[in-house]
Amino acid sequence: MTEKSHKILWIDDEIDLLKPHLIFLEKKGYGVETASFAAEGIEYIKNHDVDVVFLDEQMPGMQGLEALLEIKKIKPFLPVVMITKSEEENIMEEAIGKEITDYLIKPINPNELILSLKKIFHKKALVSEQATRSYQQEFGKISMDITMANDWQSWMDVYKNLSYWSVKLDEIEDDQMREILNGQLNEANRNFFKFIKKSYTSWMQNPDDSPVMSRNVLDKYFFPYADKPSLLVVIDNLRYDQWLSIMPILQDRFHIHNEHLYYSILPTATQYARNSLFAGLMPSDIKKLYPSNWKDDPDEGGKNLHEEFFFNKFLQRKGLDIDFTFFKILTHSFGEHVIKQLVNLKQKELIVIIYNFVDMLSHAKTEMEMIKELASTDSAYRSLTKTWFENSPLYEILSIAASQGRRIFLTTDHGTILVKHPTKIIGDKETSLNLRYKLGRSLTYNPKDVLECKNPDAFKLPAPFINSTYVFAKEDYFFVYPNNYNKFVMYFRNTYQHGGVSLQEMIVPFIILDPK
């Protein structure tokens, strides 16, 4: 066989009639070997390297589908293009089920051969070229949108578009394009911080003029649509771009009834945002109504132990009598336990699940070098989230809910951001520990790096002591104390944190899914 860039084995009992096609492929730079019978072709594959097989579906002796099975036993990942005279649906379904790469219908047009080979050998390059060209065309519009964004809806649109391109460019190997997109995301976060600084307190005082936020997201997107057996899942720390990465896994099983975005409250931290979501209240109001069930930052003990209580009180205030069961999944093994429980809960109107794995994953990146290496960039973090989701109890839980005919509400309490820039802060021993926000009495910090909250009531936040001050880190900054400064900068830089002001943390998904 002549040494060419790619080697083709064509198996067809009428191979002599295909001579013009063979010559055409040779002229295009492909090496072509032929076999007149399936057994002959299979023997060749056992003893030679081949890049692709063209396989006739109808041959004397061993048929194409039988040959396909034998070929896959020898080389499971070898691309096979089935060539058939028949377009019968059952034949093609069987061939596709047995993992053909492509199929062509006789009589074959030479250009169809080249197109099929391009899809096999150059798919990544073609996708990369198309994605790069499309993003370059979109670049100017995105920059203009970032500059012109001046209300909460336009910022949602900007972030949605940036997230779309972040996921799209994951498909290609063009680091330069990714760097350009990251530059636009950084620019967007700079402008978004200024917007939040100007707008946030007015949202607190005028809820009717604010976006949908943690305090009213269930009122807006859950209760009006929970008119059938439902499953509400809150995945802690799920960003919108992570939702886009797992969405294709769900599309075969579910109709996406609605895809919303909403704004997490500040701090974008679990004890504030998640409690607000389930209570339907801002944190200061939760503390006033249920003081024994709220813990401030300086208090000892868990800060998220009462979501079920808050949700039940929310239902009571709304006058709703809903029969619900509440699970909080913190470990894989408990997720498996919940799967077994679901079978016995068919009659429940509502199942509520808090799923903490994404939160554990993001924090584990701080603690575990292996995770730190696996999720060193947003692209890698999305990929890791997708792999986790496909193999998680959560995916099975959603599948069981679908089989029960439940409407599924999938959301989160806040997002997270890969922090890059340290900023010094000084506080007393009672200052909160979070790296993206601080609550304290006598804080010293660079005011250019933070959104200040010296009047907690204006942010609808509790004030645990006199002169309570909250500060929220901007963009991708994180707080570091002067003591052992360099050590902690090295330790926490390039880790995922939440609590501050960024698009990734504040603008988060709320998805409604119906089983197909």
Summary of the structure (lengths in Angstrom):
residues: 516
radius of gyration: 28.2
end to end distance: 50.7
largest distance: 92.2
contacts: 1692
relative contact order: 0.11
helix: 51%
strand: 19%
